[in-house]
């Protein structure tokens, strides 16, 4: 099928490359000429394991094309995915849908025949209705369907998640769109991936509900970790003990400095705002957001306490900056709040991350960046392990102790 992906961010680029690998003809469109020029040269703007090879293979085979020319791409499309950003709107936490609606208007002006316009971006309930209204308003002559197809990709494992998904959710309002979307995902039938068809609004809410539930599991185990410390219990063993219950499951029960990234923070806020707007407040999700914000701030206080209550003039080595391993994504990373709080307390920061240092430099000031973990640790008054990159699992602790000015590891 002829597929157009509008937006070459994380979701658009991964989805486009995977659809091309299924055998579809995919054109990825972006207004950022610099990004498209880099992609045409084989330079991938994000770190995602396996993505560079997948893009190179399908571009070489002619199934994956990059362009800034939306007009020519959309004119031939059978399916157009909208995969642009929906960041939190400044001031109120609602999802900013301006990029989605701008893309919709441009798509409408350039379609020449029947197509299914699909929201891949995470959007609040009812966004598909507004997209359809805009399409009808811009092109009353056009035959078009609007569908919702949320992504459920974990950064660091996006390609296997796309190719071997737990489920594929599609929300649509007519049979023709359903048939087209079934054809888009036909290559996954061999894997027997459940294809769940719903109404459009239900599909939109499934994405938010899924992220809010996973965020709740993280918030829950972090509060249990505090209780374990106060009572002498072991949170890892508690997590294993409850995670073996099939009704609960073991995933997202790893205590840490709080969730971050591109999805959970903005999606939980957007869901809360939507719920309040319709008079159905989500008190559990509100509590999770508040607890997560407090969790990040509390981590810096733990470092200060481990350093004897004062870090003024001391050098703190930060191991891991990204919000999770196997990504270069720094959005809402707990390390940002931790570093800024330590700097406010007078500490000097030296940091190392296998992939995230370049992004971190645009977000954090007055931080020294090291070339590797041991260089980061040398002479520091304390080490703080923030992100659980695999390479930190095998650190030589005798060498770590020898390098540190004080044997303090948080």
VENRARA-V398119 format. One record per residue. N is the residue number from 1. RES is the residue in one letter. SS is DSSP state (h for helix, s for strand, l for the rest). Layout:
n=N res=RES ss=SS
n=N res=RES ss=SS
This chain:
n=1 res=X ss=l
n=2 res=X ss=s
n=3 res=X ss=s
n=4 res=X ss=s
n=5 res=X ss=s
n=6 res=X ss=s
n=7 res=X ss=l
n=8 res=X ss=l
n=9 res=X ss=l
n=10 res=X ss=h
n=11 res=X ss=h
n=12 res=X ss=h
n=13 res=X ss=h
n=14 res=X ss=h
n=15 res=X ss=h
n=16 res=X ss=h
n=17 res=X ss=h
n=18 res=X ss=h
n=19 res=X ss=h
n=20 res=X ss=h
n=21 res=X ss=h
n=22 res=X ss=l
n=23 res=X ss=l
n=24 res=X ss=l
n=25 res=X ss=s
n=26 res=X ss=s
n=27 res=X ss=s
n=28 res=X ss=s
n=29 res=X ss=s
n=30 res=X ss=l
n=31 res=X ss=l
n=32 res=X ss=l
n=33 res=X ss=h
n=34 res=X ss=h
n=35 res=X ss=h
n=36 res=X ss=h
n=37 res=X ss=h
n=38 res=X ss=h
n=39 res=X ss=h
n=40 res=X ss=h
n=41 res=X ss=l
n=42 res=X ss=l
n=43 res=X ss=l
n=44 res=X ss=l
n=45 res=X ss=l
n=46 res=X ss=l
n=47 res=X ss=l
n=48 res=X ss=l
n=49 res=X ss=l
n=50 res=X ss=l
n=51 res=X ss=h
n=52 res=X ss=h
n=53 res=X ss=h
n=54 res=X ss=h
n=55 res=X ss=h
n=56 res=X ss=h
n=57 res=X ss=h
n=58 res=X ss=h
n=59 res=X ss=h
n=60 res=X ss=h
n=61 res=X ss=l
n=62 res=X ss=l
n=63 res=X ss=l
n=64 res=X ss=s
n=65 res=X ss=s
n=66 res=X ss=s
n=67 res=X ss=s
n=68 res=X ss=l
n=69 res=X ss=l
n=70 res=X ss=h
n=71 res=X ss=h
n=72 res=X ss=h
n=73 res=X ss=h
n=74 res=X ss=h
n=75 res=X ss=h
n=76 res=X ss=l
n=77 res=X ss=l
n=78 res=X ss=l
n=79 res=X ss=s
n=80 res=X ss=s
n=81 res=X ss=s
n=82 res=X ss=s
n=83 res=X ss=l
n=84 res=X ss=l
n=85 res=X ss=l
n=86 res=X ss=l
n=87 res=X ss=l
n=88 res=X ss=s
n=89 res=X ss=l
n=90 res=X ss=l
n=91 res=X ss=l
n=92 res=X ss=l
n=93 res=X ss=l
n=94 res=X ss=l
n=95 res=X ss=s
n=96 res=X ss=l
n=97 res=X ss=l
n=98 res=X ss=h
n=99 res=X ss=h
n=100 res=X ss=h
n=101 res=X ss=h
n=102 res=X ss=h
n=103 res=X ss=h
n=104 res=X ss=h
n=105 res=X ss=h
n=106 res=X ss=h
n=107 res=X ss=h
n=108 res=X ss=h
n=109 res=X ss=h
n=110 res=X ss=h
n=111 res=X ss=l
n=112 res=X ss=l
n=113 res=X ss=l
n=114 res=X ss=l
n=115 res=X ss=s
n=116 res=X ss=s
n=117 res=X ss=s
n=118 res=X ss=s
n=119 res=X ss=s
n=120 res=X ss=l
n=121 res=X ss=l
n=122 res=X ss=l
n=123 res=X ss=l
n=124 res=X ss=l
n=125 res=X ss=l
n=126 res=X ss=l
n=127 res=X ss=h
n=128 res=X ss=h
n=129 res=X ss=h
n=130 res=X ss=h
n=131 res=X ss=h
n=132 res=X ss=h
n=133 res=X ss=h
n=134 res=X ss=h
n=135 res=X ss=h
n=136 res=X ss=h
n=137 res=X ss=h
n=138 res=X ss=h
n=139 res=X ss=l
n=140 res=X ss=l
n=141 res=X ss=l
n=142 res=X ss=l
n=143 res=X ss=l
n=144 res=X ss=s
n=145 res=X ss=s
n=146 res=X ss=s
n=147 res=X ss=s
n=148 res=X ss=s
n=149 res=X ss=l
n=150 res=X ss=l
n=151 res=X ss=l
n=152 res=X ss=l
n=153 res=X ss=l
n=154 res=X ss=l
n=155 res=X ss=l
n=156 res=X ss=l
n=157 res=X ss=l
n=158 res=X ss=h
n=159 res=X ss=h
n=160 res=X ss=h
n=161 res=X ss=h
n=162 res=X ss=h
n=163 res=X ss=h
n=164 res=X ss=l
n=165 res=X ss=l
n=166 res=X ss=l
n=167 res=X ss=s
n=168 res=X ss=s
n=169 res=X ss=s
n=170 res=X ss=s
n=171 res=X ss=s
n=172 res=X ss=s
n=173 res=X ss=l
n=174 res=X ss=l
n=175 res=X ss=h
n=176 res=X ss=h
n=177 res=X ss=h
n=178 res=X ss=h
n=179 res=X ss=h
n=180 res=X ss=h
n=181 res=X ss=h
n=182 res=X ss=h
n=183 res=X ss=h
n=184 res=X ss=h
n=185 res=X ss=l
n=186 res=X ss=h
n=187 res=X ss=h
n=188 res=X ss=h
n=189 res=X ss=h
n=190 res=X ss=h
n=191 res=X ss=h
n=192 res=X ss=l
n=193 res=X ss=l
n=194 res=X ss=s
n=195 res=X ss=s
n=196 res=X ss=s
n=197 res=X ss=s
n=198 res=X ss=s
n=199 res=X ss=l
n=200 res=X ss=h
n=201 res=X ss=h
n=202 res=X ss=h
n=203 res=X ss=h
n=204 res=X ss=h
n=205 res=X ss=h
n=206 res=X ss=h
n=207 res=X ss=h
n=208 res=X ss=h
n=209 res=X ss=h
n=210 res=X ss=h
n=211 res=X ss=h
n=212 res=X ss=h
n=213 res=X ss=h
n=214 res=X ss=h
n=215 res=X ss=h
n=216 res=X ss=h
n=217 res=X ss=h
n=218 res=X ss=h
n=219 res=X ss=h
n=220 res=X ss=h
n=221 res=X ss=h
n=222 res=X ss=h
n=223 res=X ss=h
n=224 res=X ss=h
n=225 res=X ss=h
n=226 res=X ss=h
n=227 res=X ss=h
n=228 res=X ss=h
n=229 res=X ss=h
n=230 res=X ss=h
n=231 res=X ss=h
n=232 res=X ss=l
n=233 res=X ss=l
n=234 res=X ss=l
n=235 res=X ss=h
n=236 res=X ss=h
n=237 res=X ss=h
n=238 res=X ss=h
n=239 res=X ss=h
n=240 res=X ss=h
n=241 res=X ss=h
n=242 res=X ss=h
n=243 res=X ss=h
n=244 res=X ss=l
n=245 res=X ss=l
n=246 res=X ss=l
n=247 res=X ss=l
n=248 res=X ss=l
n=249 res=X ss=l
n=250 res=X ss=l
n=251 res=X ss=l
n=252 res=X ss=l
n=253 res=X ss=l
n=254 res=X ss=l
n=255 res=X ss=l
n=256 res=X ss=l
n=257 res=X ss=l
n=258 res=X ss=l
n=259 res=X ss=l
n=260 res=X ss=l
n=261 res=X ss=l
n=262 res=X ss=l
n=263 res=X ss=l
n=264 res=X ss=h
n=265 res=X ss=h
n=266 res=X ss=h
n=267 res=X ss=h
n=268 res=X ss=h
n=269 res=X ss=h
n=270 res=X ss=h
n=271 res=X ss=h
n=272 res=X ss=h
n=273 res=X ss=h
n=274 res=X ss=h
n=275 res=X ss=h
n=276 res=X ss=h
n=277 res=X ss=h
n=278 res=X ss=l
n=279 res=X ss=l
n=280 res=X ss=l
n=281 res=X ss=l
n=282 res=X ss=l
n=283 res=X ss=h
n=284 res=X ss=h
n=285 res=X ss=h
n=286 res=X ss=h
n=287 res=X ss=h
n=288 res=X ss=h
n=289 res=X ss=h
n=290 res=X ss=h
n=291 res=X ss=h
n=292 res=X ss=h
n=293 res=X ss=h
n=294 res=X ss=h
n=295 res=X ss=h
n=296 res=X ss=h
n=297 res=X ss=h
n=298 res=X ss=h
n=299 res=X ss=h
n=300 res=X ss=h
n=301 res=X ss=h
n=302 res=X ss=h
n=303 res=X ss=h
n=304 res=X ss=h
n=305 res=X ss=h
n=306 res=X ss=h
n=307 res=X ss=l
n=308 res=X ss=l
n=309 res=X ss=l
n=310 res=X ss=l
n=311 res=X ss=l
n=312 res=X ss=l
n=313 res=X ss=l
n=314 res=X ss=l
n=315 res=X ss=s
n=316 res=X ss=s
n=317 res=X ss=s
n=318 res=X ss=s
n=319 res=X ss=s
n=320 res=X ss=l
n=321 res=X ss=l
n=322 res=X ss=l
n=323 res=X ss=l
n=324 res=X ss=l
n=325 res=X ss=l
n=326 res=X ss=l
n=327 res=X ss=l
n=328 res=X ss=l
n=329 res=X ss=l
n=330 res=X ss=l
n=331 res=X ss=l
n=332 res=X ss=l
n=333 res=X ss=l
n=334 res=X ss=h
n=335 res=X ss=h
n=336 res=X ss=h
n=337 res=X ss=h
n=338 res=X ss=h
n=339 res=X ss=h
n=340 res=X ss=h
n=341 res=X ss=h
n=342 res=X ss=h
n=343 res=X ss=h
n=344 res=X ss=h
n=345 res=X ss=l
n=346 res=X ss=l
n=347 res=X ss=l
n=348 res=X ss=s
n=349 res=X ss=s
n=350 res=X ss=s
n=351 res=X ss=s
n=352 res=X ss=s
n=353 res=X ss=l
n=354 res=X ss=l
n=355 res=X ss=l
n=356 res=X ss=l
n=357 res=X ss=h
n=358 res=X ss=h
n=359 res=X ss=h
n=360 res=X ss=h
n=361 res=X ss=h
n=362 res=X ss=l
n=363 res=X ss=l
n=364 res=X ss=l
n=365 res=X ss=l
n=366 res=X ss=l
n=367 res=X ss=s
n=368 res=X ss=s
n=369 res=X ss=s
n=370 res=X ss=l
n=371 res=X ss=l
n=372 res=X ss=l
n=373 res=X ss=h
n=374 res=X ss=h
n=375 res=X ss=h
n=376 res=X ss=h
n=377 res=X ss=h
n=378 res=X ss=l
n=379 res=X ss=l
n=380 res=X ss=l
n=381 res=X ss=l
n=382 res=X ss=s
n=383 res=X ss=s
n=384 res=X ss=s
n=385 res=X ss=s
n=386 res=X ss=l
n=387 res=X ss=l
n=388 res=X ss=l
n=389 res=X ss=l
n=390 res=X ss=h
n=391 res=X ss=h
n=392 res=X ss=h
n=393 res=X ss=h
n=394 res=X ss=l
n=395 res=X ss=l
n=396 res=X ss=l
n=397 res=X ss=h
n=398 res=X ss=h
n=399 res=X ss=h
n=400 res=X ss=h
n=401 res=X ss=h
n=402 res=X ss=h
n=403 res=X ss=h
n=404 res=X ss=l
n=405 res=X ss=l
n=406 res=X ss=l
n=407 res=X ss=l
n=408 res=X ss=l
n=409 res=X ss=s
n=410 res=X ss=l
